[in-house]
Amino acid sequence: MQYDDDIAFQRAILANPADTTLKLVYADWLQDRADPRAEFVRLQVRFNELTDCESEAVQIADSLNEVGSILAPEWVAFMTTFAQPFVPGWCSRGNPFADRVGKRGTVCVFESQYRTAGELNDGLLADLTFLTSVDWGQRLSEKWR
């Protein structure tokens, strides 16, 4: 069930996906409502803090996949894509566009894309759900194996 405050949190995260404190406040708010998404948010924050060489990463990635499988796919899609900070991608060199190209989670975007509250809508969430449900031949935990 979505509340107005829930949507406000998601919009704030969309505007500043690198804000770990905001995500942890969101997790606390979810936990206060006995919402199982709180665990996913906390796991994701911890996962993003890890380096490639940490063995805990595989365990957290598997937990994210497990917890995420019981949550609303559109919410998981949002949290694993646009709720992630922009990382300049392989296309940044020789990019013919004025805006840098990179990734937010698992989706390639322009740096300025999907940063305003108005861009968070049902159509975008439906597209994300589809894109993240397609088996592209890799799972989140494969990054660490």
N, C-alpha and C positions, 0 to 999 in steps of 0.2 A: 504494500500500500504506500503510495507516495503522498507526502504532505507538502504544503507550500514551503516549509523550512527545508525539507529534503531537496526540493528543486533549487532553492536558493543556495544551498551548499554546493550542489552540482554546478551551478552557474559560476559560483565563486572559484571553484576548482578549475573550471574551464578557462577562466580568465587568468589564473595563476597556478598552473599545474605543478610548478616546482615547490610550492609552499607546503612543506611537510607538516608544519604546525597546523595549518588549516585542515589537512587530511586527518590528523590525529584528533582534532576537535570534532570533526565529522564522525569519526569512529566512536568517540565518547557519546556523542548525541545519539547515534544508532544503538549503542549498547544500553543507554538509558531507556530505550524503547524495546529492549530485548530483540533487536533486529540482528539476524545472523550475518548481515553484510559487514558488521563492525569487525569481525575476525578477518574478513577478506581485506579490508582497508589496512588494518594493522600489519597483516602479512605482506601486503604489497609495499608498504612503507619500508618494512625491514628488508625485503628483497631488493629494493632499489638502493639501499644503503650498502649492500654487499659488493665486494669486488669479485672478479672472475675466479680468483683462486680460493675462495672460501668454500669449504665443504658443506657448510650449512645451506648454501644456495640450492642444491638439488632437493633437499628436504623441504625447503620453503616453496620451491617451484611446484613440487608434487602436491603440497598442501593447498596452494593457490588453485591448482587444477581441480582438486577434490572439492574444496569449498565452493569454487566458482560453478561447478556442475549442478549445484542445487539452488543457485540464485537465478534471478531473472536475466536472461541472456542479453537483453539490451543494456541493462545496468553494468554487467560484467564487460560488455563490449566498450561502453563508455570509459569505465575505469582502467581498462587495459590499452586504451588508445589515447583519446583526447585529454584524459586526466593525467597523462604523462608529459613530462617536460619535452620541449623540442630539442632534438639532437641533430645538428647538421649532418647531412648524409653524403653518400658517395657522389651525388650529383652536384655538390656545391662548387667544385672546380669546373670552370668552363660553362657554368650555368648561364644560358642566354636570357634568363628572366631577371627582373629587378629584385625579386624577393628570393631569399635562400630556400633551397629545397632540403628537406630532411625527414626525420621520422618523429612521430609522437606515438610511443608504444610500437604497435605493429603496422601503422598506417603511414604512408608517405604523404607529406603535405608541404605547402609553402609555409614559411615561418609565421606569417601573419594570419593564416587560416584558422578558423574555429577558435577564436579568442573572445568573442562577445556573447553576451547572454542570448541575443536574438538568434544565434546560430544553433543553439541547443533546442531542437524541436523533435517531434515524433518521426518525421521523415528521415532526419539525420540518424536518429537512434535505430530506426528500422534498417537503414543502409549499413550501419555499423554492425548490427546483429548479423546480417547476411555475410558481410565481409569477414567477420571474425569466426563465423561458423564453418566456413569453407575450409576443407583440409588442404592446406598449402604444403603439406609434406613435412611439417615440423610442429613440435609442441613447445610450449614455454620452457619446459625443463631440458629440452635438447640443447639449449644454449649452454648449459653447464655440464654436459656429459662429453 
